[in-house]
Amino acid sequence: MKKYSSSISQRLTGRHKYSFKFCGSVKGKKILDVGSSYGWFEKFAVGAGCQSILGIEPDGNFYNAKKEVPQAVFKQGSALKIPAKDKSFNIVVMFDVIEHIPKGTEIQALNEIKRVLKPKGKFIMSTDFDWWLAKFMDPAWYFGHRHYSQEKLEKLFNLAGFQVVEFQKRGGYFEMTGTILLYLFKWIFRREIPFKSFFDRKKDAEFLNKNDGFVTIFAKTIVR
């Protein structure tokens, strides 16, 4: 088994690829990525011709993102305190982040995102879907990791002044199994999971070819 790598090429999965697809065109847009992690979305956005992109992380840990995507800007910041002026961005994305901010601060985060979005700007996000098996198969759920239903997200968006454009649910059994293996092999052995290429192909198919998933919910909204 290979040593665990934080490079974008190794960490890119079907979930990330579908995130790109779900966003649509980003050409010529000013973008904020809340929770930029390895810089995978920054690399996509730069390659797709965005005007500019800012990635933020609360602890200032950008892994190798600054080296892998030198065209992007990375700053320390969070969904609750975005280091940007009002009405700065055409698009804000936040993939698999809302479940990690302090419980009960979702509206605060959405209001901060709305503050930095231009009029009619888009907010696009994903999070873990609230379905019994998805929660049961998520090791982190037993320690407080949150999952969200479509109804819960709709309520939050309405309260914060966003209009929902589209919801999609993606990911299935291979995504869940791969996540469990990732927890085990990354944190205990510091190795990539066994049969990684096989799981990557299966997860790609679950996110890109099937529209009846139950692991991740994607939401596209605009500022009202």
PyMOL CGO cylinders between C-alpha atoms (Angstrom):
from pymol import cmd
from pymol.cgo import CYLINDER

trace = [
    CYLINDER, 0.00, 0.00, 0.00, 1.21, 3.47, -0.90, 0.3, 1, 1, 1, 1, 1, 1,
    CYLINDER, 1.21, 3.47, -0.90, 1.94, 6.11, 1.72, 0.3, 1, 1, 1, 1, 1, 1,
    CYLINDER, 1.94, 6.11, 1.72, -0.97, 8.52, 2.23, 0.3, 1, 1, 1, 1, 1, 1,
    CYLINDER, -0.97, 8.52, 2.23, -0.64, 11.60, 0.03, 0.3, 1, 1, 1, 1, 1, 1,
    CYLINDER, -0.64, 11.60, 0.03, -2.34, 14.98, 0.30, 0.3, 1, 1, 1, 1, 1, 1,
    CYLINDER, -2.34, 14.98, 0.30, -1.75, 15.79, -3.38, 0.3, 1, 1, 1, 1, 1, 1,
    CYLINDER, -1.75, 15.79, -3.38, -4.83, 16.84, -5.33, 0.3, 1, 1, 1, 1, 1, 1,
    CYLINDER, -4.83, 16.84, -5.33, -4.39, 14.01, -7.83, 0.3, 1, 1, 1, 1, 1, 1,
    CYLINDER, -4.39, 14.01, -7.83, -4.62, 11.43, -5.03, 0.3, 1, 1, 1, 1, 1, 1,
    CYLINDER, -4.62, 11.43, -5.03, -7.46, 13.07, -3.10, 0.3, 1, 1, 1, 1, 1, 1,
    CYLINDER, -7.46, 13.07, -3.10, -9.76, 13.83, -6.05, 0.3, 1, 1, 1, 1, 1, 1,
    CYLINDER, -9.76, 13.83, -6.05, -12.83, 11.57, -6.02, 0.3, 1, 1, 1, 1, 1, 1,
    CYLINDER, -12.83, 11.57, -6.02, -16.23, 11.35, -7.65, 0.3, 1, 1, 1, 1, 1, 1,
    CYLINDER, -16.23, 11.35, -7.65, -17.66, 13.66, -5.00, 0.3, 1, 1, 1, 1, 1, 1,
    CYLINDER, -17.66, 13.66, -5.00, -15.21, 16.39, -5.96, 0.3, 1, 1, 1, 1, 1, 1,
    CYLINDER, -15.21, 16.39, -5.96, -15.75, 15.84, -9.68, 0.3, 1, 1, 1, 1, 1, 1,
    CYLINDER, -15.75, 15.84, -9.68, -19.51, 16.11, -9.25, 0.3, 1, 1, 1, 1, 1, 1,
    CYLINDER, -19.51, 16.11, -9.25, -19.00, 19.32, -7.25, 0.3, 1, 1, 1, 1, 1, 1,
    CYLINDER, -19.00, 19.32, -7.25, -17.34, 20.83, -10.34, 0.3, 1, 1, 1, 1, 1, 1,
    CYLINDER, -17.34, 20.83, -10.34, -20.18, 19.66, -12.57, 0.3, 1, 1, 1, 1, 1, 1,
    CYLINDER, -20.18, 19.66, -12.57, -22.86, 20.92, -10.18, 0.3, 1, 1, 1, 1, 1, 1,
    CYLINDER, -22.86, 20.92, -10.18, -21.34, 24.41, -10.12, 0.3, 1, 1, 1, 1, 1, 1,
    CYLINDER, -21.34, 24.41, -10.12, -21.66, 24.92, -13.85, 0.3, 1, 1, 1, 1, 1, 1,
    CYLINDER, -21.66, 24.92, -13.85, -19.59, 27.57, -15.59, 0.3, 1, 1, 1, 1, 1, 1,
    CYLINDER, -19.59, 27.57, -15.59, -17.21, 29.61, -13.42, 0.3, 1, 1, 1, 1, 1, 1,
    CYLINDER, -17.21, 29.61, -13.42, -15.53, 31.42, -16.30, 0.3, 1, 1, 1, 1, 1, 1,
    CYLINDER, -15.53, 31.42, -16.30, -14.86, 35.06, -15.53, 0.3, 1, 1, 1, 1, 1, 1,
    CYLINDER, -14.86, 35.06, -15.53, -16.27, 34.78, -12.00, 0.3, 1, 1, 1, 1, 1, 1,
    CYLINDER, -16.27, 34.78, -12.00, -14.85, 35.95, -8.67, 0.3, 1, 1, 1, 1, 1, 1,
    CYLINDER, -14.85, 35.95, -8.67, -15.10, 32.97, -6.32, 0.3, 1, 1, 1, 1, 1, 1,
    CYLINDER, -15.10, 32.97, -6.32, -14.73, 32.27, -2.62, 0.3, 1, 1, 1, 1, 1, 1,
    CYLINDER, -14.73, 32.27, -2.62, -14.11, 28.71, -1.42, 0.3, 1, 1, 1, 1, 1, 1,
    CYLINDER, -14.11, 28.71, -1.42, -14.96, 28.30, 2.26, 0.3, 1, 1, 1, 1, 1, 1,
    CYLINDER, -14.96, 28.30, 2.26, -12.92, 25.36, 3.52, 0.3, 1, 1, 1, 1, 1, 1,
    CYLINDER, -12.92, 25.36, 3.52, -10.39, 25.07, 0.70, 0.3, 1, 1, 1, 1, 1, 1,
    CYLINDER, -10.39, 25.07, 0.70, -8.54, 22.04, 2.13, 0.3, 1, 1, 1, 1, 1, 1,
    CYLINDER, -8.54, 22.04, 2.13, -6.10, 20.67, -0.48, 0.3, 1, 1, 1, 1, 1, 1,
    CYLINDER, -6.10, 20.67, -0.48, -7.01, 23.30, -3.07, 0.3, 1, 1, 1, 1, 1, 1,
    CYLINDER, -7.01, 23.30, -3.07, -8.86, 20.88, -5.34, 0.3, 1, 1, 1, 1, 1, 1,
    CYLINDER, -8.86, 20.88, -5.34, -11.65, 23.34, -6.14, 0.3, 1, 1, 1, 1, 1, 1,
    CYLINDER, -11.65, 23.34, -6.14, -9.15, 26.14, -6.71, 0.3, 1, 1, 1, 1, 1, 1,
    CYLINDER, -9.15, 26.14, -6.71, -7.32, 24.03, -9.26, 0.3, 1, 1, 1, 1, 1, 1,
    CYLINDER, -7.32, 24.03, -9.26, -10.58, 23.32, -11.10, 0.3, 1, 1, 1, 1, 1, 1,
    CYLINDER, -10.58, 23.32, -11.10, -11.73, 26.94, -11.02, 0.3, 1, 1, 1, 1, 1, 1,
    CYLINDER, -11.73, 26.94, -11.02, -8.40, 28.30, -12.30, 0.3, 1, 1, 1, 1, 1, 1,
    CYLINDER, -8.40, 28.30, -12.30, -8.39, 25.70, -15.07, 0.3, 1, 1, 1, 1, 1, 1,
    CYLINDER, -8.39, 25.70, -15.07, -11.97, 26.65, -15.98, 0.3, 1, 1, 1, 1, 1, 1,
    CYLINDER, -11.97, 26.65, -15.98, -11.07, 30.30, -16.40, 0.3, 1, 1, 1, 1, 1, 1,
    CYLINDER, -11.07, 30.30, -16.40, -12.37, 32.00, -13.25, 0.3, 1, 1, 1, 1, 1, 1,
    CYLINDER, -12.37, 32.00, -13.25, -11.37, 35.65, -12.82, 0.3, 1, 1, 1, 1, 1, 1,
    CYLINDER, -11.37, 35.65, -12.82, -10.07, 35.03, -9.29, 0.3, 1, 1, 1, 1, 1, 1,
    CYLINDER, -10.07, 35.03, -9.29, -10.51, 32.63, -6.39, 0.3, 1, 1, 1, 1, 1, 1,
    CYLINDER, -10.51, 32.63, -6.39, -9.88, 32.95, -2.67, 0.3, 1, 1, 1, 1, 1, 1,
    CYLINDER, -9.88, 32.95, -2.67, -9.67, 29.85, -0.48, 0.3, 1, 1, 1, 1, 1, 1,
    CYLINDER, -9.67, 29.85, -0.48, -9.99, 30.09, 3.30, 0.3, 1, 1, 1, 1, 1, 1,
    CYLINDER, -9.99, 30.09, 3.30, -9.31, 27.71, 6.19, 0.3, 1, 1, 1, 1, 1, 1,
    CYLINDER, -9.31, 27.71, 6.19, -9.83, 28.53, 9.90, 0.3, 1, 1, 1, 1, 1, 1,
    CYLINDER, -9.83, 28.53, 9.90, -6.46, 27.16, 11.02, 0.3, 1, 1, 1, 1, 1, 1,
    CYLINDER, -6.46, 27.16, 11.02, -4.48, 28.51, 8.09, 0.3, 1, 1, 1, 1, 1, 1,
    CYLINDER, -4.48, 28.51, 8.09, -3.39, 24.99, 7.11, 0.3, 1, 1, 1, 1, 1, 1,
    CYLINDER, -3.39, 24.99, 7.11, -3.49, 24.80, 3.33, 0.3, 1, 1, 1, 1, 1, 1,
    CYLINDER, -3.49, 24.80, 3.33, -1.56, 21.52, 2.96, 0.3, 1, 1, 1, 1, 1, 1,
    CYLINDER, -1.56, 21.52, 2.96, 0.16, 21.79, -0.44, 0.3, 1, 1, 1, 1, 1, 1,
    CYLINDER, 0.16, 21.79, -0.44, -2.54, 23.98, -1.99, 0.3, 1, 1, 1, 1, 1, 1,
    CYLINDER, -2.54, 23.98, -1.99, -0.41, 27.10, -2.29, 0.3, 1, 1, 1, 1, 1, 1,
    CYLINDER, -0.41, 27.10, -2.29, 2.22, 25.17, -4.23, 0.3, 1, 1, 1, 1, 1, 1,
    CYLINDER, 2.22, 25.17, -4.23, -0.24, 23.21, -6.35, 0.3, 1, 1, 1, 1, 1, 1,
    CYLINDER, -0.24, 23.21, -6.35, -2.39, 26.22, -7.27, 0.3, 1, 1, 1, 1, 1, 1,
    CYLINDER, -2.39, 26.22, -7.27, -0.17, 29.32, -7.15, 0.3, 1, 1, 1, 1, 1, 1,
    CYLINDER, -0.17, 29.32, -7.15, -2.72, 31.31, -9.17, 0.3, 1, 1, 1, 1, 1, 1,
    CYLINDER, -2.72, 31.31, -9.17, -5.20, 31.17, -6.26, 0.3, 1, 1, 1, 1, 1, 1,
    CYLINDER, -5.20, 31.17, -6.26, -5.13, 33.26, -3.08, 0.3, 1, 1, 1, 1, 1, 1,
    CYLINDER, -5.13, 33.26, -3.08, -5.32, 31.52, 0.30, 0.3, 1, 1, 1, 1, 1, 1,
    CYLINDER, -5.32, 31.52, 0.30, -6.07, 33.23, 3.62, 0.3, 1, 1, 1, 1, 1, 1,
    CYLINDER, -6.07, 33.23, 3.62, -6.92, 32.24, 7.15, 0.3, 1, 1, 1, 1, 1, 1,
    CYLINDER, -6.92, 32.24, 7.15, -10.64, 32.64, 7.77, 0.3, 1, 1, 1, 1, 1, 1,
    CYLINDER, -10.64, 32.64, 7.77, -13.86, 30.76, 8.40, 0.3, 1, 1, 1, 1, 1, 1,
    CYLINDER, -13.86, 30.76, 8.40, -17.52, 30.71, 7.42, 0.3, 1, 1, 1, 1, 1, 1,
    CYLINDER, -17.52, 30.71, 7.42, -18.21, 32.75, 10.56, 0.3, 1, 1, 1, 1, 1, 1,
    CYLINDER, -18.21, 32.75, 10.56, -15.58, 35.38, 9.79, 0.3, 1, 1, 1, 1, 1, 1,
    CYLINDER, -15.58, 35.38, 9.79, -14.75, 35.76, 6.10, 0.3, 1, 1, 1, 1, 1, 1,
    CYLINDER, -14.75, 35.76, 6.10, -11.72, 37.99, 5.36, 0.3, 1, 1, 1, 1, 1, 1,
    CYLINDER, -11.72, 37.99, 5.36, -13.38, 39.89, 2.49, 0.3, 1, 1, 1, 1, 1, 1,
    CYLINDER, -13.38, 39.89, 2.49, -15.38, 43.05, 1.86, 0.3, 1, 1, 1, 1, 1, 1,
    CYLINDER, -15.38, 43.05, 1.86, -19.12, 43.16, 1.28, 0.3, 1, 1, 1, 1, 1, 1,
    CYLINDER, -19.12, 43.16, 1.28, -20.36, 42.11, -2.17, 0.3, 1, 1, 1, 1, 1, 1,
    CYLINDER, -20.36, 42.11, -2.17, -16.97, 40.79, -3.30, 0.3, 1, 1, 1, 1, 1, 1,
    CYLINDER, -16.97, 40.79, -3.30, -17.86, 37.51, -5.05, 0.3, 1, 1, 1, 1, 1, 1,
    CYLINDER, -17.86, 37.51, -5.05, -20.08, 36.14, -7.82, 0.3, 1, 1, 1, 1, 1, 1,
    CYLINDER, -20.08, 36.14, -7.82, -19.94, 32.63, -6.36, 0.3, 1, 1, 1, 1, 1, 1,
    CYLINDER, -19.94, 32.63, -6.36, -19.30, 31.21, -2.91, 0.3, 1, 1, 1, 1, 1, 1,
    CYLINDER, -19.30, 31.21, -2.91, -18.78, 27.47, -2.53, 0.3, 1, 1, 1, 1, 1, 1,
    CYLINDER, -18.78, 27.47, -2.53, -18.66, 25.49, 0.70, 0.3, 1, 1, 1, 1, 1, 1,
    CYLINDER, -18.66, 25.49, 0.70, -18.25, 21.76, 0.25, 0.3, 1, 1, 1, 1, 1, 1,
    CYLINDER, -18.25, 21.76, 0.25, -18.54, 19.47, 3.30, 0.3, 1, 1, 1, 1, 1, 1,
    CYLINDER, -18.54, 19.47, 3.30, -18.03, 22.28, 5.79, 0.3, 1, 1, 1, 1, 1, 1,
    CYLINDER, -18.03, 22.28, 5.79, -21.36, 23.27, 7.35, 0.3, 1, 1, 1, 1, 1, 1,
    CYLINDER, -21.36, 23.27, 7.35, -21.42, 20.08, 9.44, 0.3, 1, 1, 1, 1, 1, 1,
    CYLINDER, -21.42, 20.08, 9.44, -18.10, 21.10, 11.04, 0.3, 1, 1, 1, 1, 1, 1,
    CYLINDER, -18.10, 21.10, 11.04, -18.94, 24.61, 12.22, 0.3, 1, 1, 1, 1, 1, 1,
    CYLINDER, -18.94, 24.61, 12.22, -20.29, 24.95, 15.79, 0.3, 1, 1, 1, 1, 1, 1,
    CYLINDER, -20.29, 24.95, 15.79, -23.81, 23.62, 16.16, 0.3, 1, 1, 1, 1, 1, 1,
    CYLINDER, -23.81, 23.62, 16.16, -26.40, 26.38, 15.96, 0.3, 1, 1, 1, 1, 1, 1,
    CYLINDER, -26.40, 26.38, 15.96, -24.18, 28.79, 13.99, 0.3, 1, 1, 1, 1, 1, 1,
    CYLINDER, -24.18, 28.79, 13.99, -25.47, 27.83, 10.54, 0.3, 1, 1, 1, 1, 1, 1,
    CYLINDER, -25.47, 27.83, 10.54, -27.56, 31.00, 10.13, 0.3, 1, 1, 1, 1, 1, 1,
    CYLINDER, -27.56, 31.00, 10.13, -24.62, 33.14, 11.25, 0.3, 1, 1, 1, 1, 1, 1,
    CYLINDER, -24.62, 33.14, 11.25, -22.44, 31.47, 8.60, 0.3, 1, 1, 1, 1, 1, 1,
    CYLINDER, -22.44, 31.47, 8.60, -25.06, 31.88, 5.87, 0.3, 1, 1, 1, 1, 1, 1,
    CYLINDER, -25.06, 31.88, 5.87, -25.50, 35.56, 6.73, 0.3, 1, 1, 1, 1, 1, 1,
    CYLINDER, -25.50, 35.56, 6.73, -21.74, 36.06, 6.50, 0.3, 1, 1, 1, 1, 1, 1,
    CYLINDER, -21.74, 36.06, 6.50, -21.70, 34.32, 3.11, 0.3, 1, 1, 1, 1, 1, 1,
    CYLINDER, -21.70, 34.32, 3.11, -24.60, 36.49, 1.92, 0.3, 1, 1, 1, 1, 1, 1,
    CYLINDER, -24.60, 36.49, 1.92, -22.67, 39.57, 3.05, 0.3, 1, 1, 1, 1, 1, 1,
    CYLINDER, -22.67, 39.57, 3.05, -19.75, 38.86, 0.69, 0.3, 1, 1, 1, 1, 1, 1,
    CYLINDER, -19.75, 38.86, 0.69, -21.90, 37.80, -2.27, 0.3, 1, 1, 1, 1, 1, 1,
    CYLINDER, -21.90, 37.80, -2.27, -22.85, 40.24, -5.00, 0.3, 1, 1, 1, 1, 1, 1,
    CYLINDER, -22.85, 40.24, -5.00, -26.57, 40.77, -5.73, 0.3, 1, 1, 1, 1, 1, 1,
    CYLINDER, -26.57, 40.77, -5.73, -28.00, 37.58, -7.30, 0.3, 1, 1, 1, 1, 1, 1,
    CYLINDER, -28.00, 37.58, -7.30, -24.73, 35.84, -6.46, 0.3, 1, 1, 1, 1, 1, 1,
    CYLINDER, -24.73, 35.84, -6.46, -24.68, 32.04, -6.17, 0.3, 1, 1, 1, 1, 1, 1,
    CYLINDER, -24.68, 32.04, -6.17, -24.01, 30.01, -3.06, 0.3, 1, 1, 1, 1, 1, 1,
    CYLINDER, -24.01, 30.01, -3.06, -23.25, 26.33, -3.74, 0.3, 1, 1, 1, 1, 1, 1,
    CYLINDER, -23.25, 26.33, -3.74, -22.62, 23.76, -1.03, 0.3, 1, 1, 1, 1, 1, 1,
    CYLINDER, -22.62, 23.76, -1.03, -22.66, 20.10, -0.07, 0.3, 1, 1, 1, 1, 1, 1,
    CYLINDER, -22.66, 20.10, -0.07, -22.95, 18.24, 3.19, 0.3, 1, 1, 1, 1, 1, 1,
    CYLINDER, -22.95, 18.24, 3.19, -23.69, 14.76, 4.53, 0.3, 1, 1, 1, 1, 1, 1,
    CYLINDER, -23.69, 14.76, 4.53, -27.27, 13.69, 3.87, 0.3, 1, 1, 1, 1, 1, 1,
    CYLINDER, -27.27, 13.69, 3.87, -29.53, 12.82, 6.77, 0.3, 1, 1, 1, 1, 1, 1,
    CYLINDER, -29.53, 12.82, 6.77, -30.46, 9.23, 5.95, 0.3, 1, 1, 1, 1, 1, 1,
    CYLINDER, -30.46, 9.23, 5.95, -30.31, 6.45, 8.55, 0.3, 1, 1, 1, 1, 1, 1,
    CYLINDER, -30.31, 6.45, 8.55, -27.83, 4.19, 6.74, 0.3, 1, 1, 1, 1, 1, 1,
    CYLINDER, -27.83, 4.19, 6.74, -25.55, 7.08, 5.77, 0.3, 1, 1, 1, 1, 1, 1,
    CYLINDER, -25.55, 7.08, 5.77, -25.38, 8.06, 9.44, 0.3, 1, 1, 1, 1, 1, 1,
    CYLINDER, -25.38, 8.06, 9.44, -24.96, 4.48, 10.65, 0.3, 1, 1, 1, 1, 1, 1,
    CYLINDER, -24.96, 4.48, 10.65, -22.02, 3.98, 8.25, 0.3, 1, 1, 1, 1, 1, 1,
    CYLINDER, -22.02, 3.98, 8.25, -20.34, 7.28, 9.17, 0.3, 1, 1, 1, 1, 1, 1,
    CYLINDER, -20.34, 7.28, 9.17, -17.88, 6.69, 12.06, 0.3, 1, 1, 1, 1, 1, 1,
    CYLINDER, -17.88, 6.69, 12.06, -17.78, 10.41, 12.84, 0.3, 1, 1, 1, 1, 1, 1,
    CYLINDER, -17.78, 10.41, 12.84, -21.58, 10.57, 13.32, 0.3, 1, 1, 1, 1, 1, 1,
    CYLINDER, -21.58, 10.57, 13.32, -21.22, 8.73, 16.62, 0.3, 1, 1, 1, 1, 1, 1,
    CYLINDER, -21.22, 8.73, 16.62, -19.03, 11.62, 17.85, 0.3, 1, 1, 1, 1, 1, 1,
    CYLINDER, -19.03, 11.62, 17.85, -21.37, 14.42, 16.82, 0.3, 1, 1, 1, 1, 1, 1,
    CYLINDER, -21.37, 14.42, 16.82, -20.73, 14.75, 13.08, 0.3, 1, 1, 1, 1, 1, 1,
    CYLINDER, -20.73, 14.75, 13.08, -23.96, 16.26, 11.70, 0.3, 1, 1, 1, 1, 1, 1,
    CYLINDER, -23.96, 16.26, 11.70, -26.04, 15.18, 8.70, 0.3, 1, 1, 1, 1, 1, 1,
    CYLINDER, -26.04, 15.18, 8.70, -28.67, 17.44, 7.11, 0.3, 1, 1, 1, 1, 1, 1,
    CYLINDER, -28.67, 17.44, 7.11, -32.03, 16.73, 5.48, 0.3, 1, 1, 1, 1, 1, 1,
    CYLINDER, -32.03, 16.73, 5.48, -33.26, 18.67, 2.46, 0.3, 1, 1, 1, 1, 1, 1,
    CYLINDER, -33.26, 18.67, 2.46, -36.03, 20.15, 4.62, 0.3, 1, 1, 1, 1, 1, 1,
    CYLINDER, -36.03, 20.15, 4.62, -33.52, 21.38, 7.23, 0.3, 1, 1, 1, 1, 1, 1,
    CYLINDER, -33.52, 21.38, 7.23, -31.36, 23.03, 4.59, 0.3, 1, 1, 1, 1, 1, 1,
    CYLINDER, -31.36, 23.03, 4.59, -34.38, 24.66, 2.92, 0.3, 1, 1, 1, 1, 1, 1,
    CYLINDER, -34.38, 24.66, 2.92, -35.39, 26.15, 6.27, 0.3, 1, 1, 1, 1, 1, 1,
    CYLINDER, -35.39, 26.15, 6.27, -31.90, 27.51, 6.90, 0.3, 1, 1, 1, 1, 1, 1,
    CYLINDER, -31.90, 27.51, 6.90, -31.67, 29.02, 3.41, 0.3, 1, 1, 1, 1, 1, 1,
    CYLINDER, -31.67, 29.02, 3.41, -35.07, 30.69, 3.71, 0.3, 1, 1, 1, 1, 1, 1,
    CYLINDER, -35.07, 30.69, 3.71, -34.20, 32.19, 7.09, 0.3, 1, 1, 1, 1, 1, 1,
    CYLINDER, -34.20, 32.19, 7.09, -30.92, 33.58, 5.71, 0.3, 1, 1, 1, 1, 1, 1,
    CYLINDER, -30.92, 33.58, 5.71, -32.45, 35.06, 2.57, 0.3, 1, 1, 1, 1, 1, 1,
    CYLINDER, -32.45, 35.06, 2.57, -31.39, 32.53, -0.06, 0.3, 1, 1, 1, 1, 1, 1,
    CYLINDER, -31.39, 32.53, -0.06, -33.59, 31.08, -2.79, 0.3, 1, 1, 1, 1, 1, 1,
    CYLINDER, -33.59, 31.08, -2.79, -33.02, 27.41, -3.57, 0.3, 1, 1, 1, 1, 1, 1,
    CYLINDER, -33.02, 27.41, -3.57, -32.34, 26.69, -7.24, 0.3, 1, 1, 1, 1, 1, 1,
    CYLINDER, -32.34, 26.69, -7.24, -31.55, 22.97, -7.09, 0.3, 1, 1, 1, 1, 1, 1,
    CYLINDER, -31.55, 22.97, -7.09, -30.92, 20.04, -4.78, 0.3, 1, 1, 1, 1, 1, 1,
    CYLINDER, -30.92, 20.04, -4.78, -29.15, 16.82, -5.77, 0.3, 1, 1, 1, 1, 1, 1,
    CYLINDER, -29.15, 16.82, -5.77, -28.32, 13.71, -3.76, 0.3, 1, 1, 1, 1, 1, 1,
    CYLINDER, -28.32, 13.71, -3.76, -25.37, 11.58, -4.80, 0.3, 1, 1, 1, 1, 1, 1,
    CYLINDER, -25.37, 11.58, -4.80, -23.08, 8.81, -3.53, 0.3, 1, 1, 1, 1, 1, 1,
    CYLINDER, -23.08, 8.81, -3.53, -23.83, 5.27, -2.43, 0.3, 1, 1, 1, 1, 1, 1,
    CYLINDER, -23.83, 5.27, -2.43, -22.37, 2.14, -0.86, 0.3, 1, 1, 1, 1, 1, 1,
    CYLINDER, -22.37, 2.14, -0.86, -18.89, 2.47, -2.35, 0.3, 1, 1, 1, 1, 1, 1,
    CYLINDER, -18.89, 2.47, -2.35, -18.63, 6.05, -1.09, 0.3, 1, 1, 1, 1, 1, 1,
    CYLINDER, -18.63, 6.05, -1.09, -19.61, 4.96, 2.42, 0.3, 1, 1, 1, 1, 1, 1,
    CYLINDER, -19.61, 4.96, 2.42, -17.27, 1.96, 2.45, 0.3, 1, 1, 1, 1, 1, 1,
    CYLINDER, -17.27, 1.96, 2.45, -14.41, 4.01, 1.05, 0.3, 1, 1, 1, 1, 1, 1,
    CYLINDER, -14.41, 4.01, 1.05, -14.89, 6.63, 3.77, 0.3, 1, 1, 1, 1, 1, 1,
    CYLINDER, -14.89, 6.63, 3.77, -14.68, 4.01, 6.53, 0.3, 1, 1, 1, 1, 1, 1,
    CYLINDER, -14.68, 4.01, 6.53, -11.50, 2.60, 5.00, 0.3, 1, 1, 1, 1, 1, 1,
    CYLINDER, -11.50, 2.60, 5.00, -10.07, 6.11, 4.66, 0.3, 1, 1, 1, 1, 1, 1,
    CYLINDER, -10.07, 6.11, 4.66, -10.57, 6.78, 8.37, 0.3, 1, 1, 1, 1, 1, 1,
    CYLINDER, -10.57, 6.78, 8.37, -8.83, 3.52, 9.22, 0.3, 1, 1, 1, 1, 1, 1,
    CYLINDER, -8.83, 3.52, 9.22, -5.88, 3.65, 6.84, 0.3, 1, 1, 1, 1, 1, 1,
    CYLINDER, -5.88, 3.65, 6.84, -5.24, 7.41, 6.95, 0.3, 1, 1, 1, 1, 1, 1,
    CYLINDER, -5.24, 7.41, 6.95, -5.29, 7.92, 10.68, 0.3, 1, 1, 1, 1, 1, 1,
    CYLINDER, -5.29, 7.92, 10.68, -3.89, 4.60, 11.89, 0.3, 1, 1, 1, 1, 1, 1,
    CYLINDER, -3.89, 4.60, 11.89, -1.57, 3.38, 9.16, 0.3, 1, 1, 1, 1, 1, 1,
    CYLINDER, -1.57, 3.38, 9.16, -0.91, 6.63, 7.23, 0.3, 1, 1, 1, 1, 1, 1,
    CYLINDER, -0.91, 6.63, 7.23, -1.44, 4.66, 4.04, 0.3, 1, 1, 1, 1, 1, 1,
    CYLINDER, -1.44, 4.66, 4.04, -3.79, 4.85, 1.09, 0.3, 1, 1, 1, 1, 1, 1,
    CYLINDER, -3.79, 4.85, 1.09, -6.71, 2.42, 1.26, 0.3, 1, 1, 1, 1, 1, 1,
    CYLINDER, -6.71, 2.42, 1.26, -6.32, -0.99, -0.41, 0.3, 1, 1, 1, 1, 1, 1,
    CYLINDER, -6.32, -0.99, -0.41, -7.72, -1.24, -3.96, 0.3, 1, 1, 1, 1, 1, 1,
    CYLINDER, -7.72, -1.24, -3.96, -7.91, 2.55, -4.11, 0.3, 1, 1, 1, 1, 1, 1,
    CYLINDER, -7.91, 2.55, -4.11, -8.19, 2.73, -7.91, 0.3, 1, 1, 1, 1, 1, 1,
    CYLINDER, -8.19, 2.73, -7.91, -11.11, 0.28, -7.83, 0.3, 1, 1, 1, 1, 1, 1,
    CYLINDER, -11.11, 0.28, -7.83, -12.95, 2.31, -5.18, 0.3, 1, 1, 1, 1, 1, 1,
    CYLINDER, -12.95, 2.31, -5.18, -12.22, 5.54, -7.03, 0.3, 1, 1, 1, 1, 1, 1,
    CYLINDER, -12.22, 5.54, -7.03, -13.82, 4.19, -10.22, 0.3, 1, 1, 1, 1, 1, 1,
    CYLINDER, -13.82, 4.19, -10.22, -16.87, 2.98, -8.33, 0.3, 1, 1, 1, 1, 1, 1,
    CYLINDER, -16.87, 2.98, -8.33, -17.28, 6.27, -6.48, 0.3, 1, 1, 1, 1, 1, 1,
    CYLINDER, -17.28, 6.27, -6.48, -16.93, 8.19, -9.74, 0.3, 1, 1, 1, 1, 1, 1,
    CYLINDER, -16.93, 8.19, -9.74, -19.81, 6.16, -11.15, 0.3, 1, 1, 1, 1, 1, 1,
    CYLINDER, -19.81, 6.16, -11.15, -21.97, 6.74, -8.06, 0.3, 1, 1, 1, 1, 1, 1,
    CYLINDER, -21.97, 6.74, -8.06, -21.58, 10.51, -8.24, 0.3, 1, 1, 1, 1, 1, 1,
    CYLINDER, -21.58, 10.51, -8.24, -21.35, 11.13, -11.97, 0.3, 1, 1, 1, 1, 1, 1,
    CYLINDER, -21.35, 11.13, -11.97, -23.66, 8.49, -13.46, 0.3, 1, 1, 1, 1, 1, 1,
    CYLINDER, -23.66, 8.49, -13.46, -26.38, 7.92, -10.86, 0.3, 1, 1, 1, 1, 1, 1,
    CYLINDER, -26.38, 7.92, -10.86, -28.88, 10.48, -9.59, 0.3, 1, 1, 1, 1, 1, 1,
    CYLINDER, -28.88, 10.48, -9.59, -30.40, 8.43, -6.78, 0.3, 1, 1, 1, 1, 1, 1,
    CYLINDER, -30.40, 8.43, -6.78, -27.69, 8.76, -4.13, 0.3, 1, 1, 1, 1, 1, 1,
    CYLINDER, -27.69, 8.76, -4.13, -28.09, 9.00, -0.36, 0.3, 1, 1, 1, 1, 1, 1,
    CYLINDER, -28.09, 9.00, -0.36, -24.67, 9.99, 1.05, 0.3, 1, 1, 1, 1, 1, 1,
    CYLINDER, -24.67, 9.99, 1.05, -24.14, 13.63, 0.03, 0.3, 1, 1, 1, 1, 1, 1,
    CYLINDER, -24.14, 13.63, 0.03, -26.67, 16.37, -0.63, 0.3, 1, 1, 1, 1, 1, 1,
    CYLINDER, -26.67, 16.37, -0.63, -25.73, 19.27, -2.92, 0.3, 1, 1, 1, 1, 1, 1,
    CYLINDER, -25.73, 19.27, -2.92, -27.55, 22.61, -2.90, 0.3, 1, 1, 1, 1, 1, 1,
    CYLINDER, -27.55, 22.61, -2.90, -27.43, 25.53, -5.33, 0.3, 1, 1, 1, 1, 1, 1,
    CYLINDER, -27.43, 25.53, -5.33, -28.94, 28.83, -4.19, 0.3, 1, 1, 1, 1, 1, 1,
    CYLINDER, -28.94, 28.83, -4.19, -29.01, 32.51, -5.08, 0.3, 1, 1, 1, 1, 1, 1,
    CYLINDER, -29.01, 32.51, -5.08, -29.28, 35.60, -2.92, 0.3, 1, 1, 1, 1, 1, 1,
    CYLINDER, -29.28, 35.60, -2.92, -32.87, 36.83, -2.90, 0.3, 1, 1, 1, 1, 1, 1,
]
cmd.load_cgo(trace, "trace")
